[in-house]
Amino acid sequence: MSQIASKWAYTRGLHELGNGCYAYLQPDGSWGWSNAGLIADSGQSLLVDTLFDLRLTGEMLDTMRRAEPAASRIGTLVNTHSNGDHTFGNRLVEGAEIIASRACAEEMNKDLGDPGRLAEMKRNNDPSSTVGAFMAEIFSQFDFEGVGRVLAPTLTFEGELERRVGNKTVRLIQVGPAHTRGDVLAYIPQDRVMFTGDMLFINGHPIIWAGPVANWIKACQLMLDLDVETIVPGHGPITDKSGVRAVKNYFEYISREARRRFEAGMSVYEAAQDISLSDYSSWGDAERIVINVAALYREFSGGRTRHEGNLFEMMARLRASRRRDSRTRPE
Ligand SMILES: [Zn+2]
């Protein structure tokens, strides 16, 4: 499969989608390089997600304020999920209402949503090891030291919640657990625009931190069933329903492939190495197949899969070995 085509430029910064809806994009969409959104109407504003550190989030807010007067005071922030690349800048909109699903709120400041833990990981990282080199590569551009604790939601919900922004209605639809435990879509029906957070990675491999994958496939179907034209993913270029279809196909494909290898008794790493990703060779971050196979194995075994070691370490190994292969393979 070639790259998913986009009629929108994939350049860093703010892109006006029309009618007061904006996407803020951070190419290349790889680890930590997330997108965000702004919805403005009649002097009111709603921000969808902050970025991975305070500097990046500050730059984004400055750009938004220059383009849109209603962004001078963000009234509402929606966090689509708990990962740091969508929440670590929350502090910069202090005073705003902050909305997230209840499950997202419970996950904030934990694991990869914990700025202190990431700062410590970076400080103690040994880049001479394979996993250390991987960590250095994916986190070197971000500054976790000044983030402190993530500003928590002031309002949580389960299922669905509607918010008015001026005369616009924004529908917040919980579709997780899938990528994380509490993923939420932000959908503006009258503009046929949707911000999906990390329920969509475009031209990069999605990553199943939580699962079950069936929820993710169901969420893709929901996106396909809604009346929507412009879709802003959590990572990668702006897309439409063709991007949703590609992600749905990917999950259906890796579910089938992982199942066969699970039944044949292959380990997570063996299966991750063995599954052909040639149809997805233009998608970045292929090492995420490790996390995805591990998540599927957990599901297949009813949560009883044995501990197979550090998944980041396995991703680092796979990434390094794929790089060696691509250097030695004749084109
Ligand atoms: Zn993300």
Boltz pocket constraint, residues with backbone or C-beta under 6 A from the ligand:
constraints:
  - pocket:
      binder: B
      contacts: [[A, 32], [A, 34], [A, 83], [A, 85], [A, 86], [A, 198], [A, 234], [A, 235]]
      max_distance: 6.0
